[in-house]
């Protein structure tokens, strides 16, 4: 199934803390990466807050199940897997 980036973000935000998969192109070197992520993780949060607004740079803050807190560049998403269903992203 093919969806837009905005639809992908809506689906990710609807995961309610469940693990989801993302395939994306890494900004720094153009490498294709896969990962498992979650939203809403509180462990390790200091309460200090971020120094910038990620949405201004089209980023989504997530918890990488292997590497801690990361940002996904929403411009470089290739597909999203939620609940065993994979959605290809086209804009």
N, C-alpha and C positions, 0 to 999 in steps of 0.2 A: 504494500500500500504506500502511496506517495502522499506526503504532507508538506506544508510550508514550514519555515523556521518558527513562525509565530505559533502554529499549531503544535509543533514539537515542544516549545516552551510551556504551553498550556498543559500538555500531557505530562511533562516532567514535573510541573508544579502540582499536578493532581496525584502524584505517587504517594503523597502523605508519609514520607519517611521510608518507603520501601526502596530496595536496591533497583537501579535501572542501569542499562548499558548504553554507551555512546561510542560511536566511531567518528573520529574527527581528523582534520589535518592540523598538525602542530604548527603554530605561527612561526617559531624560530627557524625551523629547517625544512618545512614542507613534508615531513614524515607523517604517514598515516598511523594513528594510534587508536587502540581500543581501551576501554576502561569500564569499571563498575563504580557507580557513584550513589550517593544518598543526599537528600536535602534534610534540613532540620536537626543536624547533629549539634549537640550542645557541649559535649565533652571537650575540654581544652580551650573553650572560649573565655577570654579574660574580661569581657564586658567593656573593653576600651573602645571598640568600634573601629570601622575602617577609615582610612585617611582619604578615600575617594568614593564616588558613587559608581559601582560597577556597570550599572545600566547605561551610563553616559558613554561607555566604551564598548557596549554590546557584549558584556561579560555576565556570566551567571556563576555565583559562588556555590560550590558543591563540596562534599566530602568524598575524596577519592578513597576507596576501600583499602588501597595499598599504600598510599602516600600522604594521607592527611588532607587538609583543606587546600583546594585549588580553585581556579577559575576556568570555565569553559568559554571559549570564544564562539559566540553564537553564529558568527559569519562563516565558520569553517566546519559546521556539523555535516556529516554525511548520512548517518542514520542513528536511530534511537531504538532500543529494545526495552519494552515495558511489558511485564507480565507474559513473557514468552512470545510476544508479537513484535516484529521488526518493522519500523516505518522508515522508508527512504525519504530523505529531505531534498526537496527541489524548490527553488524560488524563481 
